[in-house]
């Protein structure tokens, strides 16, 4: 991700279909988005990526390495107008990158328990459910469980 991607990624992130499945659900301002980008960019343990197909930007992925040993949390979203199947392509490309280029040992993900599509998505990519954090997220009105996932490098199937 580069500066030229900021407005596009912000538009994707603020789309109601994306925003409702995030921990932060308010509409993010351009100024807030730019501050996040400037804070994140110089950190070598944070990897901000744009997923493209035929030079067409179709989604965003980030890996945040935590501690030592090749462990990282990931977050992602496809562009709201991306063609059907783009999310799966994004996930496969991102995980190939994580394990082959970044040399990660484990990728961890989380999904709000009501986000059945994200839960199924993680499972379809080979992630194992590792936990259920009860009432872990308060959205301002009610509490939600958070489902935790993990995928180890040796479990990843790059070409099933």
N, CA and C of each residue as an Amber inpcrd file, in Angstrom:
protein
   480
   0.8450000  -1.1820000   0.0000000   0.0000000   0.0000000   0.0000000
   0.8840000   1.2350000   0.0000000   0.5210000   2.1980000  -0.8120000
   1.2480000   3.4610000  -0.8960000   0.2590000   4.6130000  -0.6900000
   0.7830000   5.8280000  -0.5670000  -0.0720000   7.0000000  -0.3350000
  -1.2060000   7.1050000  -1.3600000  -0.9170000   6.7690000  -2.6000000
  -1.9290000   6.8910000  -3.6530000  -3.1350000   5.9720000  -3.4100000
  -2.9860000   4.9620000  -2.5520000  -4.0760000   4.0270000  -2.2560000
  -4.9940000   4.5080000  -1.1320000  -4.5920000   5.5560000  -0.4140000
  -5.2970000   5.9530000   0.8030000  -6.7920000   6.1940000   0.5990000
  -7.1620000   6.9960000  -0.3670000  -8.5760000   7.3340000  -0.5320000
  -9.3870000   6.1190000  -0.9570000  -8.8340000   5.2780000  -1.8070000
  -9.5440000   4.0730000  -2.2410000  -9.7770000   3.1330000  -1.0580000
  -8.7170000   2.8930000  -0.2780000  -8.8380000   1.9920000   0.8700000
  -9.8110000   2.5630000   1.9020000  -9.7750000   3.8710000   2.1090000
 -10.7100000   4.5020000   3.0330000 -12.1550000   4.3180000   2.5640000
 -12.4000000   4.4720000   1.2750000 -13.7550000   4.2800000   0.7420000
 -14.2160000   2.8400000   0.9600000 -13.3320000   1.8870000   0.7210000
 -13.6870000   0.4850000   0.9730000 -13.9980000   0.2860000   2.4520000
 -13.1170000   0.7810000   3.3090000 -13.2290000   0.5640000   4.7580000
 -14.4890000   1.2120000   5.3290000 -14.8890000   2.3480000   4.7740000
 -16.0700000   3.0540000   5.2690000 -17.3760000   2.5380000   4.6650000
 -17.3010000   1.6520000   3.6930000 -18.5210000   1.0990000   3.1030000
 -19.2940000   0.3480000   4.1960000 -20.6070000   0.5440000   4.2870000
 -21.3860000  -0.0870000   5.3630000 -21.2210000  -1.6100000   5.4450000
 -21.0770000  -2.2870000   4.3140000 -20.9140000  -3.7470000   4.3290000
 -19.5920000  -4.1680000   4.9540000 -18.5810000  -3.3380000   4.8620000
 -17.2760000  -3.6260000   5.4760000 -17.2950000  -3.1590000   6.9290000
 -17.7290000  -1.9460000   7.1310000 -17.6640000  -1.3080000   8.4530000
 -18.4240000  -2.0850000   9.5300000 -19.5510000  -2.6890000   9.1810000
 -20.3680000  -3.3470000  10.2020000 -19.7060000  -4.5930000  10.7970000
 -18.6650000  -5.1010000  10.1450000 -17.9720000  -6.2900000  10.6430000
 -16.6310000  -5.9720000  11.2850000 -16.3780000  -4.6910000  11.5590000
 -15.1210000  -4.2570000  12.1450000 -15.3100000  -3.9020000  13.6140000
 -14.2030000  -3.9360000  14.3570000 -14.2450000  -3.4930000  15.7500000
 -14.5680000  -2.0090000  15.8180000 -13.9560000  -1.2180000  14.9380000
 -14.2160000   0.2130000  14.8680000 -15.2640000   0.4310000  13.7880000
 -16.4640000   0.8280000  14.1800000 -17.5610000   0.8790000  13.2200000
 -17.9750000   2.2890000  12.8160000 -17.3100000   3.2990000  13.3860000
 -17.6640000   4.6550000  12.9650000 -17.0630000   4.9270000  11.5830000
 -17.5860000   5.9440000  10.9270000 -17.0400000   6.3330000   9.6360000
 -15.7190000   7.0610000   9.8720000 -14.6630000   6.5410000   9.3160000
 -13.3120000   7.0760000   9.5300000 -13.0900000   8.2750000   8.6100000
 -12.5270000   9.3450000   9.1610000 -12.2410000  10.5360000   8.3570000
 -10.9320000  10.3320000   7.5990000 -10.7410000  11.1220000   6.5640000
  -9.4980000  11.0590000   5.8030000  -8.3110000  11.4150000   6.6970000
  -8.4670000  12.4080000   7.5560000  -7.3940000  12.8020000   8.4610000
  -7.0200000  11.6560000   9.4080000  -8.0110000  11.0090000   9.9810000
  -7.7690000   9.8690000  10.8780000  -7.0660000   8.7380000  10.1200000
  -7.5120000   8.4890000   8.9020000  -6.9370000   7.4310000   8.0560000
  -5.4770000   7.7530000   7.7190000  -5.2010000   8.9950000   7.3830000
  -3.8310000   9.4000000   7.0680000  -2.9140000   9.2670000   8.2840000
  -3.3990000   9.6360000   9.4620000  -2.5930000   9.4940000  10.6870000
  -2.2670000   8.0220000  10.9530000  -3.2670000   7.1530000  10.7850000
  -3.0310000   5.7080000  10.9400000  -1.9530000   5.2370000   9.9550000
  -2.0510000   5.6380000   8.7060000  -1.1080000   5.2180000   7.6750000
   0.3020000   5.7110000   8.0070000   0.4410000   6.9660000   8.3800000
   1.7600000   7.5330000   8.6960000   2.3840000   6.8700000   9.9220000
   1.5600000   6.4730000  10.8810000   2.0390000   5.7710000  12.0750000
   2.4730000   4.3440000  11.7460000   1.7480000   3.7070000  10.8430000
   1.9570000   2.2910000  10.5330000   3.0790000   2.0720000   9.5310000
   3.1870000   2.9430000   8.5530000   4.1150000   2.7610000   7.4370000
   5.5590000   2.4700000   7.8490000   6.1530000   3.1930000   8.7930000
   7.5650000   2.9360000   9.1000000   7.8210000   1.6840000   9.9490000
   6.7850000   1.0420000  10.4470000   6.9540000  -0.1230000  11.3170000
   7.2310000  -1.3690000  10.4780000   8.4300000  -1.9650000  10.5980000
   8.7810000  -3.1240000   9.7680000   7.9940000  -4.3840000  10.1070000
   7.2640000  -4.3610000  11.2120000   6.4600000  -5.5310000  11.5940000
   5.0120000  -5.4290000  11.1070000   4.7060000  -4.3260000  10.4220000
   3.3560000  -4.1420000   9.8760000   3.4540000  -4.1120000   8.3600000
   2.6370000  -4.9280000   7.7380000   2.6700000  -5.0770000   6.2830000
   1.2880000  -4.7300000   5.7360000   1.2080000  -3.6350000   4.9940000
  -0.0360000  -3.1620000   4.4000000   0.0050000  -3.4870000   2.9140000
  -0.9670000  -4.2500000   2.4410000  -0.9390000  -4.7520000   1.0740000
  -2.2480000  -4.4740000   0.3440000  -2.1390000  -4.2180000  -0.9390000
  -3.3000000  -4.0960000  -1.8100000  -3.3320000  -5.3440000  -2.6800000
  -4.4720000  -6.0210000  -2.6860000  -4.6420000  -7.1860000  -3.5520000
  -5.1340000  -6.7030000  -4.9110000  -4.4400000  -7.1320000  -5.9600000
  -4.8120000  -6.7440000  -7.3200000  -4.9680000  -7.9830000  -8.1940000
  -5.8680000  -7.9060000  -9.1340000  -6.0550000  -8.9200000 -10.1680000
  -6.0400000  -8.1820000 -11.4930000  -5.1150000  -8.5370000 -12.3750000
  -4.9590000  -7.8410000 -13.6600000  -4.8110000  -6.3360000 -13.4640000
  -3.9830000  -5.9400000 -12.5040000  -3.6900000  -4.5440000 -12.1780000
  -4.9080000  -3.7750000 -11.6560000  -5.9650000  -4.4860000 -11.3000000
  -7.1690000  -3.8550000 -10.7450000  -7.1890000  -4.0740000  -9.2330000
  -7.1340000  -2.9930000  -8.4230000  -7.1840000  -3.1440000  -6.9660000
  -8.5360000  -3.7110000  -6.5210000  -8.4780000  -4.8030000  -5.7540000
  -9.7110000  -5.4830000  -5.3480000  -9.8300000  -5.7060000  -3.8460000
  -8.8090000  -5.3090000  -3.0800000  -8.9270000  -5.5140000  -1.6400000
  -7.6850000  -5.0980000  -0.8840000  -7.8200000  -5.1310000   0.4280000
  -6.7700000  -4.7130000   1.3530000  -6.4810000  -5.8470000   2.3270000
  -5.1900000  -6.0210000   2.6490000  -4.7540000  -7.0170000   3.6320000
  -3.6770000  -6.3810000   4.4870000  -3.6920000  -6.6890000   5.7810000
  -2.5750000  -6.2770000   6.6160000  -2.1520000  -7.4420000   7.4970000
  -0.8550000  -7.5290000   7.7060000  -0.2660000  -8.4760000   8.6450000
   0.4630000  -7.6520000   9.6880000   0.2300000  -7.9840000  10.9370000
   0.8790000  -7.3060000  12.0450000   1.6410000  -8.3580000  12.8410000
   2.9660000  -8.3770000  12.6500000   3.7810000  -9.3450000  13.3760000
   3.7970000  -8.9750000  14.8540000   3.5540000  -9.9740000  15.6940000
   3.5090000  -9.7630000  17.1340000   4.6340000 -10.5690000  17.7820000
   5.4080000  -9.9050000  18.6000000   6.5160000 -10.5800000  19.2700000
   7.5370000 -11.1180000  18.2820000   8.2080000 -12.1700000  18.7040000
   9.2040000 -12.8230000  17.8600000   8.6920000 -14.1940000  17.4640000
   9.3180000 -14.7930000  16.4900000   8.9760000 -16.1560000  16.1270000
   8.0470000 -16.2960000  14.9500000   7.8060000 -15.2240000  14.2240000
   7.0080000 -15.3390000  13.0100000   5.5170000 -15.4960000  13.2280000
   4.9840000 -14.8480000  14.2480000   3.5490000 -14.8720000  14.5110000
   2.9560000 -13.5370000  14.0820000   1.8000000 -13.5760000  13.4250000
   1.1830000 -12.3320000  12.9620000  -0.3280000 -12.4350000  13.0080000
  -0.9600000 -11.3140000  13.3270000  -2.4000000 -11.1570000  13.1860000
  -2.6510000 -10.6300000  11.7780000  -3.7810000 -11.0060000  11.2050000
  -4.1210000 -10.4560000   9.8950000  -5.5080000  -9.8460000   9.9120000
  -5.6960000  -8.9240000   9.0040000  -6.9810000  -8.3090000   8.7660000
  -7.1080000  -8.1020000   7.2650000  -8.3230000  -8.0390000   6.7670000
  -8.5110000  -7.9820000   5.3140000  -9.9340000  -7.5680000   4.9950000
 -10.1240000  -7.0750000   3.7930000 -11.4590000  -6.9000000   3.2290000
 -11.3230000  -6.7250000   1.7340000 -12.2800000  -7.3030000   1.0400000
 -12.3620000  -7.1220000  -0.4110000 -13.0870000  -5.8120000  -0.6720000
 -12.8090000  -5.2240000  -1.8030000 -13.5440000  -4.0320000  -2.2240000
 -15.0210000  -4.4000000  -2.3190000 -15.9140000  -3.5260000  -1.8610000
 -17.3400000  -3.8560000  -1.8980000 -17.8560000  -4.2010000  -3.2900000
 -17.2360000  -3.6400000  -4.3400000 -17.6890000  -3.9150000  -5.7040000
 -16.8210000  -4.9470000  -6.4230000 -15.9840000  -5.6700000  -5.6690000
 -15.1150000  -6.6870000  -6.2740000 -15.9680000  -7.8280000  -6.8220000
 -15.5350000  -8.4370000  -7.9120000 -16.2860000  -9.5660000  -8.4680000
 -16.3640000 -10.7290000  -7.4740000 -17.4160000 -11.5140000  -7.6020000
 -17.5990000 -12.6910000  -6.7530000 -16.3620000 -13.5830000  -6.8630000
 -15.8950000 -14.0610000  -5.7250000 -14.7130000 -14.9180000  -5.6850000
 -13.4230000 -14.1610000  -5.3960000 -13.4810000 -12.8290000  -5.4340000
 -12.2700000 -12.0350000  -5.1870000 -11.7560000 -12.2060000  -3.7620000
 -12.6630000 -12.3300000  -2.8020000 -12.2500000 -12.4930000  -1.4110000
 -11.4240000 -13.7560000  -1.2210000 -11.8490000 -14.8340000  -1.8290000
 -11.1000000 -16.0960000  -1.7180000  -9.7250000 -15.9520000  -2.3820000
  -9.6790000 -15.3080000  -3.5420000  -8.3960000 -15.0740000  -4.2130000
  -7.4910000 -14.2030000  -3.3440000  -8.0630000 -13.1690000  -2.7350000
  -7.3150000 -12.2980000  -1.8380000  -6.7290000 -13.1130000  -0.6910000
  -7.5510000 -13.9390000  -0.0550000  -7.0890000 -14.7480000   1.0680000
  -5.9610000 -15.6830000   0.6790000  -6.1000000 -16.3610000  -0.4310000
  -5.0730000 -17.3140000  -0.8750000  -3.7700000 -16.5760000  -1.2110000
  -3.8700000 -15.4610000  -1.9430000  -2.6740000 -14.6960000  -2.3030000
  -1.9860000 -14.1460000  -1.0550000  -2.7820000 -13.6370000  -0.1170000
  -2.2160000 -13.0620000   1.1070000  -1.5010000 -14.1290000   1.9290000
  -2.1020000 -15.3010000   2.0620000  -1.4730000 -16.3630000   2.8560000
  -0.2480000 -16.9270000   2.1550000  -0.2890000 -17.0310000   0.8320000
   0.9240000 -17.4260000   0.1030000   2.0460000 -16.4450000   0.4050000
   1.7250000 -15.1630000   0.3800000   2.7140000 -14.1150000   0.6730000
   3.2160000 -14.2300000   2.1150000   2.2920000 -14.4440000   3.0350000
   2.6580000 -14.5250000   4.4580000   3.6520000 -15.6520000   4.7240000
   3.3940000 -16.8010000   4.1520000   4.2240000 -17.9590000   4.4630000
   5.4630000 -18.0710000   3.5700000   5.3860000 -17.5920000   2.3280000
   6.5560000 -17.7250000   1.4460000   7.4610000 -16.4920000   1.4630000
   6.8790000 -15.2880000   1.5010000   7.6880000 -14.0660000   1.4540000
   8.0250000 -13.5310000   2.8510000   7.0310000 -13.4650000   3.7090000
   7.2670000 -12.9350000   5.0570000   7.8430000 -13.9950000   5.9920000
   7.7720000 -15.2510000   5.5580000   8.3150000 -16.3800000   6.3370000
   7.6630000 -16.4900000   7.7150000   6.3600000 -16.2590000   7.7570000
   5.6480000 -16.3760000   9.0210000   5.4790000 -17.8420000   9.4070000
   5.4230000 -18.0850000  10.6940000   5.1680000 -19.4260000  11.2240000
   3.6680000 -19.6310000  11.4410000   2.9720000 -18.5510000  11.8380000
   1.5510000 -18.6630000  12.1460000   0.8470000 -17.3480000  11.8250000
  -0.3450000 -17.4730000  11.2500000  -1.2140000 -16.3280000  11.0150000
  -2.4560000 -16.5180000  11.8840000  -2.8020000 -15.4780000  12.6340000
  -3.9570000 -15.5030000  13.5290000  -5.0190000 -14.5420000  13.0090000
  -6.2620000 -14.9450000  13.1490000  -7.3670000 -14.0980000  12.7320000
  -8.4520000 -14.0920000  13.7770000  -9.3110000 -13.1060000  13.6940000
 -10.4530000 -13.0020000  14.5860000 -11.6720000 -12.6030000  13.7670000
 -12.8330000 -13.0500000  14.2360000 -14.0980000 -12.6610000  13.6090000
 -15.1290000 -12.4510000  14.7050000 -15.9020000 -11.3930000  14.5660000
 -17.0350000 -11.2190000  15.4660000 -17.9840000 -12.3920000  15.2310000
 -18.5310000 -12.9470000  16.2930000 -19.3020000 -14.1920000  16.1960000
 -20.4900000 -14.0940000  15.2430000 -21.0400000 -12.9110000  15.0350000
 -22.1600000 -12.7660000  14.1030000 -21.7120000 -12.7150000  12.6430000
 -20.4110000 -12.6310000  12.4110000 -19.8920000 -12.5350000  11.0420000
 -19.6350000 -13.9460000  10.5020000 -20.7250000 -14.6300000  10.1660000
 -20.6460000 -16.0200000   9.7160000 -19.8220000 -16.1710000   8.4380000
 -19.8620000 -15.1770000   7.5710000 -19.0740000 -15.2590000   6.3300000
 -17.5810000 -15.2840000   6.6360000 -17.1270000 -14.4640000   7.5790000
 -15.7090000 -14.4460000   7.9350000 -15.3110000 -15.7500000   8.6170000
 -16.1740000 -16.2800000   9.4500000 -15.8820000 -17.5500000  10.1190000
 -15.7330000 -18.6570000   9.0790000 -16.6780000 -18.7510000   8.1560000
 -16.6050000 -19.7560000   7.0970000 -15.3950000 -19.5370000   6.1940000
 -15.0720000 -18.2820000   5.9390000 -13.9120000 -17.9390000   5.1100000
 -12.6350000 -18.4750000   5.7400000 -12.4370000 -18.1940000   7.0280000
 -11.2450000 -18.6900000   7.7200000 -11.1890000 -20.2180000   7.6640000
 -12.2960000 -20.8600000   7.9370000 -12.3290000 -22.3200000   7.9240000
 -12.0300000 -22.8660000   6.5340000 -12.5360000 -22.2170000   5.4940000
 -12.3060000 -22.6980000   4.1280000 -10.8460000 -22.5790000   3.7080000
 -10.1130000 -21.6660000   4.3470000  -8.6850000 -21.4970000   4.0460000
  -7.8060000 -22.4120000   4.8970000  -8.4000000 -23.1790000   5.7900000
  -7.6480000 -24.1260000   6.5970000  -7.3590000 -23.6790000   8.0200000
  -7.8400000 -22.5120000   8.4080000  -7.6420000 -22.0510000   9.7800000
  -8.3780000 -22.9740000  10.7480000  -7.8020000 -23.1430000  11.9270000
  -8.4500000 -23.8810000  13.0090000  -9.0080000 -22.8790000  14.0110000
 -10.2090000 -23.1600000  14.5180000 -10.7410000 -22.3130000  15.5750000
  -9.9720000 -22.6230000  16.8500000  -9.4030000 -21.5820000  17.4610000
  -8.5740000 -21.7560000  18.6510000  -9.2010000 -21.1790000  19.9060000
 -10.2790000 -20.4590000  19.7590000 -10.8940000 -19.8920000  20.9520000
 -12.1720000 -19.1520000  20.6580000 -12.9100000 -18.9230000  21.7410000
 -14.1330000 -18.1440000  21.7020000 -14.0550000 -17.1850000  22.8840000
 -13.7770000 -15.9280000  22.5980000 -13.6680000 -14.9140000  23.6450000
 -15.0660000 -14.3540000  23.9020000 -15.6390000 -14.7780000  25.0130000
 -17.0170000 -14.4170000  25.3200000 -17.1360000 -12.9370000  25.6850000
 -18.1590000 -12.2780000  25.1050000 -18.4270000 -10.8600000  25.3800000
 -17.1610000 -10.0140000  25.3140000 -16.3490000 -10.2610000  24.3170000
 -15.0430000  -9.6040000  24.1880000 -15.1210000  -8.2220000  23.5560000
 -16.1400000  -7.9830000  22.7510000 -16.2350000  -6.7050000  22.0430000
 -17.5650000  -6.0220000  22.3720000 -17.4620000  -4.7670000  22.8180000
 -18.6450000  -3.9550000  23.0850000 -18.7700000  -2.9300000  21.9730000
 -19.8630000  -2.9390000  21.2620000 -20.0310000  -2.0450000  20.1140000
 -20.7290000  -0.7320000  20.4560000 -20.8920000  -0.4590000  21.7500000
 -21.5820000   0.7420000  22.1810000 -23.0000000   0.4540000  22.6310000
 -23.5340000  -0.6980000  22.2080000 -24.8900000  -1.0920000  22.5970000
 -24.9340000  -2.4670000  23.2550000 -24.1400000  -3.3990000  22.7250000
 -24.1520000  -4.7470000  23.3070000 -22.7930000  -5.4140000  23.1140000
 -22.6260000  -6.5120000  23.8190000 -21.3850000  -7.2780000  23.7630000
 -21.4920000  -8.3780000  22.7160000 -20.3280000  -8.7220000  22.1370000
 -20.2670000  -9.7810000  21.1230000 -19.0880000 -10.6930000  21.4290000
 -19.2930000 -11.9750000  21.1710000 -18.1970000 -12.9340000  21.2690000
 -17.2560000 -12.7050000  20.0830000 -15.9880000 -13.0500000  20.2850000
 -14.9810000 -12.9890000  19.2230000 -14.4210000 -14.3980000  19.0380000
 -14.4410000 -14.8720000  17.8060000 -13.9200000 -16.1940000  17.4730000
 -12.4740000 -16.0230000  16.9910000 -11.5620000 -16.8150000  17.5680000
 -10.1310000 -16.7300000  17.2450000  -9.7150000 -17.9180000  16.3850000
  -8.8930000 -17.6310000  15.3900000  -8.4260000 -18.6500000  14.4540000
  -6.9150000 -18.6200000  14.3530000  -6.3300000 -19.7480000  13.9760000
  -4.9010000 -19.8260000  13.7140000  -4.6170000 -20.7680000  12.5680000
  -3.6020000 -20.4340000  11.7830000  -3.1390000 -21.2750000  10.6750000
  -1.6200000 -21.3300000  10.7340000  -1.0820000 -22.5360000  10.8760000
   0.3670000 -22.7360000  10.9190000   0.9060000 -22.9260000   9.5070000
   2.1470000 -22.5300000   9.3240000   2.7840000 -22.6190000   8.0120000
   2.6660000 -24.0220000   7.4160000   2.9360000 -25.0530000   8.2280000
   2.9220000 -26.4160000   7.6950000   1.5060000 -26.9160000   7.3730000
   0.4870000 -26.1950000   7.8680000  -0.8910000 -26.5630000   7.5590000
  -1.4020000 -25.9220000   6.2580000  -0.7050000 -24.8800000   5.8080000
  -1.1430000 -24.1280000   4.6420000  -1.0070000 -24.9780000   3.3890000
  -2.0640000 -25.0040000   2.6130000  -2.1000000 -25.7230000   1.3370000
  -2.1680000 -24.6910000   0.2250000  -1.0190000 -24.3160000  -0.3630000
  -1.0460000 -23.2320000  -1.3490000  -1.8090000 -23.5510000  -2.6270000
  -1.9360000 -24.8200000  -2.9910000  -2.6210000 -25.1770000  -4.2340000
  -3.5620000 -26.3550000  -4.0550000  -4.6410000 -26.1890000  -3.2850000
  -5.5360000 -27.3520000  -3.1040000  -6.3410000 -27.6350000  -4.3510000
